[in-house]
Amino acid sequence: MTRTKKLINAPEDIIPQVISGMVAAHPHLLTVEGATGRAVVAVDGPRDGKVGIVVGGGSGHEPAFAGYVGRGLADAAAVGNIFASPSPEQILDAARAADGGAGVCFLYGNYTGDVMNFTMAAEELQATGVRVAQVAVADDVASAPHDRRSERRGIAGDFFVFKIAGAAADMGEPLARVQALAQKANDATLSMGVALGACSLPQTGKPNFEIGDDEMEIGMGLHGEPGIRRTRLATADEVTDELMQAILNELSAQSGDRVAVLVNGLGATSLVELYIMFNRLKQVLDARDISIHHSWVGEYATSLEMAGASITVMRLDEELVTLLDHPCRTPALTVGDLEARVVPARRSARRAESIISEKAEVLPKLELIDDGAITPAIFREMMRNAGGEIIAKRDWLSELDGVIGDGDHGVTMEIGWKAVLTALCTAEETETIEASCKRMSKAFLDAVGASSGPLYATAFLRAGAAVSDRRSLDAAALAAWLAGAMQGIRDRGRAEPGDKTMVDAWAPAVDAAQAASTASDELAVMTAARDGAEAGMNATADLESRRGRSAKLGARSKGHIDPGAASTFLMLRGMALALSERRA
């Protein structure tokens, strides 16, 4: 496969350098706040008494999301890794900067990772007394039918929802009203896209999906997720007609109505092509006597260098028109006239504690159980080996994900496990297994975000809690650790066996481990878990996905191994190998 070319430095430095470059290019508009370095904040946005607007999501969609930070729009953006949600701690940094005492509204695309990470951050903020509202943008008509609209993913419709919510907050509306208006905009906004060519992740340099020279993918997602069908390349007018038909069938726009329109390039589509599409779009609307109140043509929500475009239409009423026309000034969007003066950003925002931080309460010391061959040092060695297995198979995991997802699972897991390995290096020899699990949980969550971050962070926490009374693990305790990890993943992700997720590898692994635990042999338990995970992983190829991004594919997800199940198998294989080598 041909490797792609990118003007980057080290892949691991991409996000800090992008943020640094953005702020340096727009110092009158943007600054960075918070310890994570991932909260881009409006210089003249946050202020006391105003609802704080926090947007966010993965990088690679520029100018979304930080490009919409500025006066009259978003007060702050939490910036995730490429195609991966920001972590709760990164979101908290953005929320702290945006909080003016009137509450904070989170706006993000309706993706599993974003929902989990923003919800975890919201829970933490609410625990400190900050009021939080959320709206998950769900505008992509190709990703679910109308009767399951809540399952739809957010694509370029973010543009309109962010604009409406930012204007409402800037005009002094209270939190509940800002949320209601954002949801109103969400309900009035529909999008659909087409892809002509793949993009490539900077870490892999490989296209994240394959498509023929004479093919196009109708309904392609913003991360390269497969659409509703693949067909031969058609003319611009034919493509525009198909996209508009899907949108107008649901929009309920009548003769005499007004709309706002966005024709959005995905990263490698020329303005020549976009304007040709807009020309046809205008003809379609004119034929229905639907007028365009305002239009935008260009790159507003990209997918790295993907070739293709999307069309977004928002049906307007007088209230939405007023909010759409309200002035704003950001790097990516300026509407109307704003006063030239700069209002200094507040610095009185409340602070929230880290999600995974240990509380300072004093607890009585307990006598820990020492039975079992897996000491804390051996446990950490097992986890280091698990990380090594996953890192070594990064490209394989990303290739699996590229078929039914966005192609970044291997990259995401590598980032998370490298953070875990670094964190384990600082563990003292006497650190308990539970304490090491907390250490791994925080490291993974802070480094990754995405959906894997909350899932594995919760898994490590629950697994550690399951053996909190032990210093060393015997066979039964090891099985309990595995069961705790699986339960954490199920509780956080709401997935069940048969949904074609990592749970389909964890469930048979735990069943096999518990059955083997009666033999009082730790290696037998770990080997059984490994074999159960492998069988479960392979069985996912026959399943139709019901959770996550690949759930939009329906029957097209069959025939492919789930990447989350594959990384589960690799993790457990690494743990078993470390234990086996100690017995040799």
RAVEN-V531183 format. One record per residue. N is the residue number from 0. RES is the residue in three letters. OMEGA is omega as a letter, one per 40 degrees, with the letter a starting at -180 (none if undefined). Layout:
# RAVEN-V531183
<<N/RES/OMEGA> <N/RES/OMEGA>>
This chain:
# RAVEN-V531183
<<0/MET/a> <1/THR/i> <2/ARG/a> <3/THR/a> <4/LYS/i> <5/LYS/i> <6/LEU/i> <7/ILE/i> <8/ASN/i> <9/ALA/a> <10/PRO/a> <11/GLU/a> <12/ASP/a> <13/ILE/a> <14/ILE/i> <15/PRO/a> <16/GLN/i> <17/VAL/a> <18/ILE/i> <19/SER/i> <20/GLY/i> <21/MET/a> <22/VAL/i> <23/ALA/i> <24/ALA/a> <25/HIS/a> <26/PRO/i> <27/HIS/a> <28/LEU/a> <29/LEU/i> <30/THR/i> <31/VAL/i> <32/GLU/i> <33/GLY/a> <34/ALA/a> <35/THR/a> <36/GLY/a> <37/ARG/i> <38/ALA/i> <39/VAL/a> <40/VAL/i> <41/ALA/i> <42/VAL/a> <43/ASP/a> <44/GLY/a> <45/PRO/i> <46/ARG/a> <47/ASP/i> <48/GLY/i> <49/LYS/i> <50/VAL/i> <51/GLY/i> <52/ILE/i> <53/VAL/i> <54/VAL/i> <55/GLY/a> <56/GLY/a> <57/GLY/i> <58/SER/a> <59/GLY/a> <60/HIS/a> <61/GLU/e> <62/PRO/i> <63/ALA/e> <64/PHE/a> <65/ALA/i> <66/GLY/i> <67/TYR/i> <68/VAL/i> <69/GLY/a> <70/ARG/i> <71/GLY/i> <72/LEU/a> <73/ALA/i> <74/ASP/a> <75/ALA/i> <76/ALA/i> <77/ALA/a> <78/VAL/i> <79/GLY/i> <80/ASN/a> <81/ILE/i> <82/PHE/a> <83/ALA/i> <84/SER/i> <85/PRO/i> <86/SER/i> <87/PRO/a> <88/GLU/i> <89/GLN/i> <90/ILE/i> <91/LEU/i> <92/ASP/i> <93/ALA/a> <94/ALA/i> <95/ARG/a> <96/ALA/a> <97/ALA/a> <98/ASP/i> <99/GLY/i> <100/GLY/a> <101/ALA/a> <102/GLY/a> <103/VAL/i> <104/CYS/i> <105/PHE/i> <106/LEU/a> <107/TYR/i> <108/GLY/a> <109/ASN/i> <110/TYR/a> <111/THR/a> <112/GLY/i> <113/ASP/a> <114/VAL/a> <115/MET/a> <116/ASN/i> <117/PHE/i> <118/THR/i> <119/MET/i> <120/ALA/i> <121/ALA/i> <122/GLU/a> <123/GLU/i> <124/LEU/a> <125/GLN/i> <126/ALA/i> <127/THR/i> <128/GLY/i> <129/VAL/i> <130/ARG/a> <131/VAL/i> <132/ALA/a> <133/GLN/i> <134/VAL/i> <135/ALA/a> <136/VAL/a> <137/ALA/a> <138/ASP/a> <139/ASP/a> <140/VAL/a> <141/ALA/a> <142/SER/i> <143/ALA/i> <144/PRO/a> <145/HIS/a> <146/ASP/i> <147/ARG/a> <148/ARG/a> <149/SER/i> <150/GLU/a> <151/ARG/i> <152/ARG/i> <153/GLY/i> <154/ILE/a> <155/ALA/i> <156/GLY/i> <157/ASP/a> <158/PHE/a> <159/PHE/a> <160/VAL/i> <161/PHE/a> <162/LYS/a> <163/ILE/a> <164/ALA/i> <165/GLY/i> <166/ALA/i> <167/ALA/i> <168/ALA/a> <169/ASP/i> <170/MET/i> <171/GLY/i> <172/GLU/i> <173/PRO/a> <174/LEU/a> <175/ALA/a> <176/ARG/i> <177/VAL/i> <178/GLN/a> <179/ALA/i> <180/LEU/i> <181/ALA/i> <182/GLN/i> <183/LYS/i> <184/ALA/i> <185/ASN/a> <186/ASP/a> <187/ALA/a> <188/THR/i> <189/LEU/a> <190/SER/i> <191/MET/a> <192/GLY/i> <193/VAL/i> <194/ALA/i> <195/LEU/a> <196/GLY/a> <197/ALA/i> <198/CYS/a> <199/SER/i> <200/LEU/a> <201/PRO/a> <202/GLN/a> <203/THR/a> <204/GLY/a> <205/LYS/i> <206/PRO/a> <207/ASN/i> <208/PHE/a> <209/GLU/i> <210/ILE/a> <211/GLY/a> <212/ASP/a> <213/ASP/a> <214/GLU/i> <215/MET/a> <216/GLU/i> <217/ILE/i> <218/GLY/i> <219/MET/i> <220/GLY/a> <221/LEU/i> <222/HIS/a> <223/GLY/i> <224/GLU/i> <225/PRO/a> <226/GLY/a> <227/ILE/i> <228/ARG/i> <229/ARG/a> <230/THR/a> <231/ARG/a> <232/LEU/a> <233/ALA/i> <234/THR/i> <235/ALA/a> <236/ASP/i> <237/GLU/i> <238/VAL/a> <239/THR/i> <240/ASP/a> <241/GLU/i> <242/LEU/a> <243/MET/i> <244/GLN/i> <245/ALA/a> <246/ILE/a> <247/LEU/i> <248/ASN/a> <249/GLU/a> <250/LEU/a> <251/SER/i> <252/ALA/a> <253/GLN/i> <254/SER/a> <255/GLY/i> <256/ASP/i> <257/ARG/i> <258/VAL/i> <259/ALA/a> <260/VAL/i> <261/LEU/i> <262/VAL/a> <263/ASN/i> <264/GLY/a> <265/LEU/i> <266/GLY/a> <267/ALA/a> <268/THR/a> <269/SER/i> <270/LEU/i> <271/VAL/a> <272/GLU/a> <273/LEU/i> <274/TYR/i> <275/ILE/i> <276/MET/a> <277/PHE/i> <278/ASN/i> <279/ARG/i> <280/LEU/i> <281/LYS/i> <282/GLN/i> <283/VAL/a> <284/LEU/i> <285/ASP/a> <286/ALA/i> <287/ARG/a> <288/ASP/i> <289/ILE/a> <290/SER/i> <291/ILE/i> <292/HIS/i> <293/HIS/i> <294/SER/i> <295/TRP/i> <296/VAL/a> <297/GLY/a> <298/GLU/a> <299/TYR/i> <300/ALA/a> <301/THR/i> <302/SER/a> <303/LEU/a> <304/GLU/i> <305/MET/i> <306/ALA/a> <307/GLY/a> <308/ALA/i> <309/SER/i> <310/ILE/i> <311/THR/i> <312/VAL/i> <313/MET/i> <314/ARG/a> <315/LEU/i> <316/ASP/a> <317/GLU/a> <318/GLU/i> <319/LEU/i> <320/VAL/i> <321/THR/a> <322/LEU/i> <323/LEU/a> <324/ASP/a> <325/HIS/a> <326/PRO/i> <327/CYS/i> <328/ARG/i> <329/THR/i> <330/PRO/a> <331/ALA/a> <332/LEU/i> <333/THR/i> <334/VAL/i> <335/GLY/a> <336/ASP/i> <337/LEU/i> <338/GLU/a> <339/ALA/a> <340/ARG/i> <341/VAL/i> <342/VAL/a> <343/PRO/i> <344/ALA/i> <345/ARG/i> <346/ARG/a> <347/SER/a> <348/ALA/i> <349/ARG/a> <350/ARG/i> <351/ALA/a> <352/GLU/i> <353/SER/a> <354/ILE/a> <355/ILE/a> <356/SER/i> <357/GLU/a> <358/LYS/a> <359/ALA/a> <360/GLU/a> <361/VAL/a> <362/LEU/i> <363/PRO/i> <364/LYS/i> <365/LEU/i> <366/GLU/a> <367/LEU/a> <368/ILE/a> <369/ASP/a> <370/ASP/i> <371/GLY/a> <372/ALA/a> <373/ILE/i> <374/THR/i> <375/PRO/i> <376/ALA/i> <377/ILE/i> <378/PHE/a> <379/ARG/i> <380/GLU/i> <381/MET/a> <382/MET/i> <383/ARG/i> <384/ASN/i> <385/ALA/i> <386/GLY/i> <387/GLY/i> <388/GLU/a> <389/ILE/i> <390/ILE/a> <391/ALA/a> <392/LYS/a> <393/ARG/a> <394/ASP/i> <395/TRP/i> <396/LEU/i> <397/SER/i> <398/GLU/i> <399/LEU/a> <400/ASP/a> <401/GLY/a> <402/VAL/a> <403/ILE/a> <404/GLY/a> <405/ASP/i> <406/GLY/a> <407/ASP/a> <408/HIS/i> <409/GLY/i> <410/VAL/a> <411/THR/i> <412/MET/i> <413/GLU/i> <414/ILE/a> <415/GLY/a> <416/TRP/i> <417/LYS/i> <418/ALA/i> <419/VAL/a> <420/LEU/i> <421/THR/a> <422/ALA/a> <423/LEU/i> <424/CYS/a> <425/THR/a> <426/ALA/i> <427/GLU/a> <428/GLU/a> <429/THR/a> <430/GLU/a> <431/THR/i> <432/ILE/i> <433/GLU/i> <434/ALA/i> <435/SER/i> <436/CYS/i> <437/LYS/i> <438/ARG/i> <439/MET/a> <440/SER/a> <441/LYS/a> <442/ALA/a> <443/PHE/a> <444/LEU/a> <445/ASP/a> <446/ALA/a> <447/VAL/a> <448/GLY/a> <449/ALA/i> <450/SER/a> <451/SER/a> <452/GLY/i> <453/PRO/a> <454/LEU/a> <455/TYR/i> <456/ALA/i> <457/THR/i> <458/ALA/a> <459/PHE/i> <460/LEU/a> <461/ARG/i> <462/ALA/i> <463/GLY/i> <464/ALA/a> <465/ALA/a> <466/VAL/a> <467/SER/a> <468/ASP/a> <469/ARG/i> <470/ARG/i> <471/SER/a> <472/LEU/i> <473/ASP/a> <474/ALA/a> <475/ALA/a> <476/ALA/i> <477/LEU/i> <478/ALA/i> <479/ALA/i> <480/TRP/i> <481/LEU/i> <482/ALA/i> <483/GLY/i> <484/ALA/a> <485/MET/a> <486/GLN/i> <487/GLY/i> <488/ILE/a> <489/ARG/a> <490/ASP/a> <491/ARG/a> <492/GLY/a> <493/ARG/i> <494/ALA/i> <495/GLU/i> <496/PRO/a> <497/GLY/a> <498/ASP/a> <499/LYS/i> <500/THR/i> <501/MET/i> <502/VAL/a> <503/ASP/i> <504/ALA/a> <505/TRP/a> <506/ALA/i> <507/PRO/i> <508/ALA/a> <509/VAL/i> <510/ASP/a> <511/ALA/a> <512/ALA/a> <513/GLN/i> <514/ALA/a> <515/ALA/a> <516/SER/i> <517/THR/a> <518/ALA/i> <519/SER/i> <520/ASP/a> <521/GLU/a> <522/LEU/i> <523/ALA/i> <524/VAL/a> <525/MET/i> <526/THR/i> <527/ALA/i> <528/ALA/i> <529/ARG/a> <530/ASP/i> <531/GLY/i> <532/ALA/a> <533/GLU/i> <534/ALA/i> <535/GLY/i> <536/MET/a> <537/ASN/a> <538/ALA/a> <539/THR/i> <540/ALA/a> <541/ASP/a> <542/LEU/i> <543/GLU/a> <544/SER/i> <545/ARG/a> <546/ARG/i> <547/GLY/a> <548/ARG/a> <549/SER/i> <550/ALA/i> <551/LYS/a> <552/LEU/a> <553/GLY/a> <554/ALA/a> <555/ARG/i> <556/SER/a> <557/LYS/a> <558/GLY/a> <559/HIS/i> <560/ILE/i> <561/ASP/a> <562/PRO/i> <563/GLY/i> <564/ALA/i> <565/ALA/i> <566/SER/i> <567/THR/i> <568/PHE/a> <569/LEU/i> <570/MET/a> <571/LEU/i> <572/ARG/i> <573/GLY/i> <574/MET/i> <575/ALA/a> <576/LEU/i> <577/ALA/a> <578/LEU/i> <579/SER/a> <580/GLU/i> <581/ARG/i> <582/ARG/a> <583/ALA/none>>
